[in-house]
Amino acid sequence: MTDSHEVTLGAVVLPGRAGIYTLTLRGGAVAAVEPWIGGDPRWVGLPGLVNLHAHADRAFAAESFRPASLADAVAAAAKARATFTAADVQMRATRFFEHSIAHGVTRVRTHTDVDAVVELRSMQGVLSAKRAVADRLDVEIIAFATARNDLAEPDGLRRLKHAVELKPDLLGASLNSSAEPKRALDALLTLAERHGLPVDLHIDEHLEPGRMLAPMAADAVIARGMQGRVSFSHLCALAALDESSAKALIDKMAHSQITVIVLPESNLLLQDRSQATPRRRGITLVRELIAAGVKIRLGTDNVRDWFFPFGNGDMLETARLAAITAHLDDTSELVSAMCGGCALLREGMPGDLVLIPATSFDDALARRPDGRVVFKHGCRIV
Ligand SMILES: [Zn+2]
């Protein structure tokens, strides 16, 4: 039963809650969740999927590529990105956003390259793409100082300041590539504080404990009173630390209210890469972080580019990989990680949700079917 003000959806199972339900959407929100009396389940209902780490500006830019290492991917990407125009970034980012919407993603956070390779062309292209999908997808743009834009250098910092004038939603940087990471971090956090912007760092995307920057960055967050304003993406090296050092860092991160964005696809592909078969997974200590009270979120990271040649922006695929590689067995924790902290679709929530044609959460993860029905602000958009 549907009219312009109210939508009723039956035969829905809600991961994390026993039973089968009818959902009523009204006034842009989930107005009611009531028992369904009418037979077998047909849909799995989830809050709108949230992809908290993407690179829409580079998506679909490489047809086929196998990086020899993370550094190799950075070099190949830089060579190709030199030819990017704002128009082709816009076209590819729009394609990525449309894929995301079709999968049931209602919010995307995208790291957008700022460096001497593309200057502000990627920012301009992604901003245009964001405007084009604004009524169907919440896009948060991170002005991202890449590995080729060291914020410890005056030119790098000046370039990011120009990007801030384009009104990004967050600031980010790839810290491990800086010649002076502490100085780069200080510059970034000072700029973020001045403009009231949260920060998301690409940090410790390697497996060498001696190169870790997360302890220093967590200290800086506490010293500046930026608790709850900073996220760490990747943090692979945490899994290479000895037990007591890992515990000390995890406790410090819990104290600084740092959110960790886990990126199974790219970490599995790029970490422990050599001529031999990888022995280490490259996935951060997800379960220990959750146990300590650290918020865990998921992102697809790169899609069809030099860092990751596969993927299509489907958070069900990312969640499946997180379940496999991090043994994230608890359904509520997994749903929370893939839905921006929302563990269950419930009455009173905003009407951003996806119905997946499946009979259970595991059925949805196993098949990741097409034919999803997506609502934004209570209106059907797919
Ligand atoms: Zn990334």
Boltz pocket constraint, residues with backbone or C-beta under 6 A from the ligand:
constraints:
  - pocket:
      binder: B
      contacts: [[A, 53], [A, 54], [A, 55], [A, 111], [A, 202], [A, 233], [A, 301], [A, 302]]
      max_distance: 6.0
